[in-house]
Amino acid sequence: MSIKIRLLLSYIAMTFIPVLLIALIATTLVPLYFGAGGETKMPAFWELSNQRKELTGGIKFMAQTAPNRFTDPAFLKNIDKQLNQVKSALVVKKQEKLIFVSEVVDTSNLDALLKQFQQEPAQPPWERRVNGRYSVEQYNITFSDQSTGTVYVISDWNQFYEGASRFFPLLLLSLLIVVGITNGILTLLVSRSIIRPLFSLKKAADQIKEGNLDHTVDLKRKDEIGKLGAAFEEMRIRLKESIHLQLQYEENRKELIASMTHDLKTPITGIKACVQGIQEGIVDTEQKREKYMNMIAGKAEEMDQLIDELMLYSKLDLRRLPFHFEEMDLAAYLQDGVDELRYDPRMENVQISFIPTSNQTVPVTADRDKLHRVFMNIVENSLKYMNKEQKEICVELIDEKEEAIVRIRDNGPGIEDSALPQIFNRFYRTEPSRNSETGGTGLGLAIVKQIIEGHGGRVWAESKMGEGTSIYFTLPKSEQRGEDE
């Protein structure tokens, strides 16, 4: 439920709940103050009014049809008795002389009460009151002897007004209490549903500020605050990954510097040893001099190759080396590469072959120069470790639906399973001694991985001890394949 709907429902509840509660309270208080057995000790207000109306209606009818009955003491006592039960009383005058006065009427104030009363027929009986307490109904009659008289019905509303004077203030107080409690509870519930998750977000922000990125934020809500919490959690995860990646880069940088230092120090040490031998006069023949100079040249070439590959790897790693992609047939490209290698002096005792899985063209989009670097690095890596008399390198092309798979297989000694996942790491060599005579710079396969991933492909290796190693890499197929078919 969204916060907007939640607030709307709370506003509706703040309106209707007090109304319902006040109606319930009023329903409870009315019988208490105006019902039988309540503080008024009389019938319910509406029942009392109806009974009075019936009695006064009967008295009015008798005044019009049988006025002489009001001279009958027994009739008058019976009527007065009925009126007394509804807090009313009967007074009858004949020729301005009182001929009947109810026992409940205070005769000392009767004349003053009647004089103050002025009949106002347009007003209902409960508004024709005297002293704010009594209501008086007046009916003029004419007796059989042609004398005139008046019938008064005096009703006492004091107990009703006493009940009302307590009922309405209590009802108003109940209204204020109900509105206050209802609004307080609803405001608390709504505010808690908003403030508590905000406090959770603040706590998470404080944890991040202190460097703790493991403090998760799970609000378990689907409203706007829940979406905010989800975005905050995603930010925390990405920030944690970013810092972890940054630390990993820092660790890799330190490792790179250490590896560079080691690999550069080895040829420099050799060069210094040769120079020292020349300076100390150890080189006393032309043959030795030539040998030492060749050693210096070899070490310098090794350093130059290491620096070149290091610069290439750094540019690839920083994505600062541009790729020049073009459409090409991978099958024809590999065939040309294998044919070129057959004339390489290093392949004199190596049997190299190319096996395509089909005779169709395999269109890919690739950088020819960098793809050639991949091909040569893998082949050179195989040549360094092959120790059999009959050396073999086989290049296979597997044409899949969405990608082309190239497999370069040799019959070398193989690589142990524990070392296999690490061969694409920079400066990694399978022999612990890091012997540059066989291990090379340690960047060849790392460069292969960077170039292939720059093409959007994958690279991996499979090997069996004593049988050889296979290096695989993939290249995404171009859209030209669909046109060829």
Salt bridges, closest charged atoms under 4 A:
GLU39 OE1 - ARG166 NH1 2.32
GLU96 OE1 - LYS93 NZ 3.80
GLU137 OE2 - ARG128 NH2 3.09
ASP145 OD2 - LYS94 NZ 3.29
ASP156 OD1 - ARG133 NE 2.95
ASP206 OD2 - LYS202 NZ 3.23
ASP206 OD1 - LYS209 NZ 4.00
ASP214 OD1 - LYS240 NZ 2.56
ASP223 OD2 - ARG6 NH2 3.51
ASP223 OD2 - ARG221 NH2 2.43
GLU233 OE2 - ARG236 NH2 2.59
GLU234 OE2 - ARG238 NH2 2.77
GLU250 OE2 - ARG253 NH2 2.46
ASP263 OD1 - HIS262 ND1 3.29
ASP263 OD2 - ARG429 NH2 2.98
ASP263 OD1 - ARG434 NH2 2.79
ASP284 OD1 - LYS288 NZ 3.62
GLU309 OE2 - ARG373 NH2 3.57
GLU326 OE1 - ARG368 NE 3.25
ASP339 OD1 - ARG342 NH1 2.62
ASP344 OD2 - ARG346 NH2 2.98
ASP367 OD2 - LYS370 NZ 3.20
GLU380 OE2 - ARG346 NH1 3.21
GLU396 OE2 - ARG407 NH1 3.71
GLU396 OE2 - ARG409 NH2 3.21
ASP399 OD1 - LYS477 NZ 2.85
ASP399 OD2 - ARG481 NH1 2.52
GLU403 OE2 - ARG458 NH2 2.74
GLU485 OE2 - ARG481 NE 2.76
